Amino acid sequence: MRSFSERRGLCVRTSVLAVMICTGVAQSTAFAQTAPGALVPANDIAGEREDGSGAFRTHCLESHTGYDDPLVYPGQPGAAHYHVFFGNPTVDAHTTVAALNDANRTTCDGKTLNRSAYWVPALYDGRGERVEYVDPLFYYKTGYHVPAASMEPPPEGLRMIAGNAHATAPQGTHVVKFRCASWQSEQEWFDPGDPLDHVDYLPDCAPDDLLEVRVVFPQCWDGRNLSAPDNQSHMAYPREAEPPVAGTGACPASHPVAIPEISYNFAIYVTAETGPPSTWRFSSDRPDATAPGVSLHADWMNGWDPEIMVAIVENCLRPARDCGVGLLGDGTRLRPVVRD
């Protein structure tokens, strides 16, 4: 995860839009016809990453909350624990892929070019007050494990869950990652922005610190099923690469198709009022959990415009370029979402 200052820098650059296209590549007319006004000229150039991976990020603001989960409890309103939804504001217990793609608005960058649905359990501080996920970033990366050149766009209609809502013990940092921004790690993984000091439970961050939260989805698809009864078995995590050389891992033979590694990334201020994160709880946390926050998980339904996702894969991920927030690598970027 990038430092908070780097994250803020990326956010600022996405809001300061210039009319000059530095790369000299014209805006795609096909994309413009798909969603007028959803793309704007970009003055940032996608750069090479020193770790050999490719990355694309997008903003999606909170759209609504509720006790629905169309993947775990389809057609059963109010059956789930309390969730916070981002992106597609139409998502409820009855949402299907077809309904997802009928939405005429979204809280994500790029207007309806990204009708995807993103949701996570609500988080409550030590007083029992809900903690807002401020300016979340949603990553689509090659990850460090599979070769960048092997990336394929996620298929239309793909849906999946990362993590275990029923976990009572830590799940492992390949799924859930927490860290306090003030921590100083003596080790790096593949990238200076990815230190090896993450934990898989809510840590004790001091007031005025920042809690960094990340949920990582499996990126290896079986190539056949768009979902599964458990919303997970059609996907798998790859065999890990050997640091510091990225791309030396692989997807298992049972799940041979590498798609972008999707992760949800939040940064939350810790204050005297909220208390330390070790006193916080997710709506899915059970009283018998061995550590706080161990049930963190995330749900995703693919609602991307297929052409845009192809552009992200071909221009950013396969060539191992850093497209920052919203850059498509062709002189355009997704129009940044603006909070009402």
N, C-alpha and C positions, 0 to 999 in steps of 0.2 A: 504494500500500500504506500502511496506517495505521502510525504509529510503534509501536514495541514497547510503550511504556507504554499507548497507546490499546488495542492488542490485548489486553494483560493486563487492562485495565479491563473490556473486553467480556467476557473469560473469567470474571472475578470475578463480574460481574453475573449471568451465566447460572447460577452455582452458588448464588447467594443468592436463593432463590425465596420470594415472598410469596404469601399467599392472596388478597390484594385484587386485583381486576381493574380497573386504572385507567381503561381505556377504556369500561368498562361494557357490553361486549359478551359475551354468553354463549358458552361453549365449544360448538363445533359437535358435535352429537350424531352426525352422520354420520362425522366423523373419529374420535370416541370409540369408535364401534362397529367401525371398521376396525381399530384397534389399541389396545385398552384400556390405559390408563396411559402411552401414548406422548406425550400432551399434558399440560401443567400450566398453571395460571393464570399470567399474566404481569403484573407490576407496572410494566413498562417500556412506554412509548408510542412507537410508530414515528413518527419526526420527519421534517421536510422536510430535504432536502439542498441546500446552497447552490449546488451545481454543476448542479442540474437532473437528476441521475441517480437511479436507485433501486437499493437494495442489500439483499441477504439473505446471511447467512453461516451455516455450520454446521460443527460439529466432527465429525471422524471419526478415531478412533485407529488406529494400526497394527494390522492384524488378523493378518497372516502375511507370510512372504517365500518366494520360490522362483524357479525357472528356467522358469516358465510364462508364456504370454501367449495368452489365448483369442482375441484379435483377429488377431494376426500369425501365430501358430502354433497354430491351432485343432486340438485332438485330438493334439498332439505334446508330451507331457510332457517337460520338461527341455530343450527346444529353444531357449529364449530366454536372453538375458542375465539377470542376477540382478535381481529386482524386489522392491519393497516395496509391499504391498497395504494398502488402507484400506477400512473399511466392511464389505462382504459377506465373511464369513470362508470361504465355500464356494467362492470363485473358484479355478479351476485351469484347466488346458489344455482341459478338456472343457466348460467353462461356456458355456451358451447363455442367451439372454434368458429362456426358460421356466425353466431351472434357477435363474437369478438370482432370479426371483420366488418360488421355492419356499423360500428361506432362512427359517429361523425365528428368526434372531438377526442382529445387526449390531453394529459398533463405532461407529456414527454416532449423533448425537442423534436422538431420536424413535423409537427402537427400529426396528421393521420398517416404519415409514412411509417409510424411505429404505433400500432394499436395493441401492442403486447400488454399482457397483464402481469404485474409483479405484486406479490404480497408476502408479508411476514407477520409473526405474532406481535401484538402490541407490547411495549416495554413500560414498566412502572418503576418509579423511583422509591426511595425509602419511606416516603410519606404516602405512597399509594397513588401518586399523581402520574398520569401518562406522560412519558418523555417523548417529545416530538423528534422524529428523524429529520434533521435539517439538511437541505440541499444534498440529498443522496446522489451518488454516482453509480451508474450501472455499467460494468465493464464487460466488454467482449474482446477477449485476448486469445492469443495462441496458447497462453500458459507457458510454462518452462519445460514441460515434459515431452510433448510430441513435436516433431519437426514442423516448423511454420509452413513449409510448402505443402504439407498434407492437409491443410484446413479445407473443409467443405462447408458451404452454407447450411445452417440448420434447416431441416425440411419444414415446409408449411404445415401448420397444425401440430407441431411437436409441443408436448407439454411434459413437465417433470417437476419433481420435488427434490431439493437438496436438504439433507439432514433428517433428523428423527424427532418428531414432535413429542414422542413418548419417552425420550431418553431420560434416564435418571443419573447417568454418569457421563463424564466428558466424552465427546464423540471423536476427537482428534482434530488437529489443526489443518488437515487436508480438507476439512468440511467447514469448520467454524474457527474463526480467528478473532481474538481480542488483544489489544495492547493499549497501554497508556502512552500518549504521545511524548511524555517527558522521559520515557525509558531510553537509555543509551545502550544499544546492543554492541557487543564486541565481535559479533559474527554477522555475516551477510550470507544470503542464500545464493541467488543468481544476480541480484540487482541491489544497489545500495538502498533503494526504496522498499526492499523486502527483507527486513532484519529477521534473525532467527530467535526472536524473543516473544513471539505470539504465544498466547495460552488459549485453551478451549473452554474457558469458564470466565465469568465476569470478575475482573481483577480489582484490587484496591487502588484506584486512582485518587489522588488528592484533589481537594477543591482547586479550581482554576486550571486543572489539567484537562486534557481532551481524551475521551475514550474513542478508539478506533475499532470499528466493528466490520467484519467481512464474513459473508456466507458464500462458499464456492460450490458451483454445480459440477456434476460429472460431465465430461466432455466427449466421452466415447459412446457412440450410438450403435445399436445392433443392426442398423441399416434396413429394418423392416417395420418395426412397430412405432407408431407415433405416441403411444402411451402404454401403460401396463396396469393391471389391477392394483398394484401397490404404488403406481406412479413413479417407480424407480428402476425396476429390473430391466427395462429396455435401455438403460444407460449404465455406464461404469466409469470409474476413475482410471486414468492411465497408469502404467508402470512408471515410476518416477525416474527422471533423468539424474545423472550424476553431476552435482555442482562441481565447478562453475559452468559447465558446458550445457547450455540449454538444447533441447530437442533430441536428447539421446535416450529418452524413454519411448514408450509405444502404447497404443491401445491394445487391449487383449483381443485374441482371435474371435472371441464370442461377440465383441462389440468393436468392429474394425474401423468404423467411420469416425474420424476426428472432426468435431465441430468446434466453434469458438468456446473457450472457457468463459462461462458467464459467472459473474460474481456481483453481489450487492454490497456496496460500501457506504458506511455511514460514519460520521464524525460527530460526537455528542459532547457538549461542554459539561464538565462536572462542577457543581457549585455547592456551597454550604447548604443550600435548600434541598438539593436533590439527594445529598448524602453520597458516600462513595458507591461506585458501581457494584461492589460486592454485596450491597444491600438491595440492589434492584432485582426485579424478576420479570421474566416474560410471561405473557398470558398463558403459555403452554407449560410453564414450569410446574412440576409436581412437588408437593410438600416433602416427599421422601427423597428428593434429589440429593446427590452427594456433594454438589457444588452449585452455586448460583449460575443461571443462564445456560445450563447444559442442553436444554431442549430447543435452542434456536434452530430454525429451519427456514426454508423459503420455497415459494411456489412460483412457477413461470409458465405462461402460455404464449406461444409464438404468434405475434400479430404484425410482424414486420412486412413492409412492402418487399416482395422477393427481389426486385431489381436493386433496391438500396442495400439489402444484405449481401447480394453478390458483389456490389461495389466495395463494401467494407472488407469482405474477404479478399477480393482480388487486388485492391489498392492499398490496404493497410496490413492485413494479417499474413497472407502468403509471402509478400516481399519483406516481412519483418520490419515494418515501419510503424512509427508512433504517430497516430492520427489525433492525439489529444482528445478534446471534447468536441464531438460532432463533425470533425473533418472527414470528408469522403475521399480525400486524396486526388481529387480531380479539379480543384479550384473552387469547390463549393463546400458548404457545410449545412447541417440541419439547422433550421431556424431555432434559436434558443427559446425555450419555454419561459414565459413571464408569469410570475405570481400575480393573481388578481388583487 
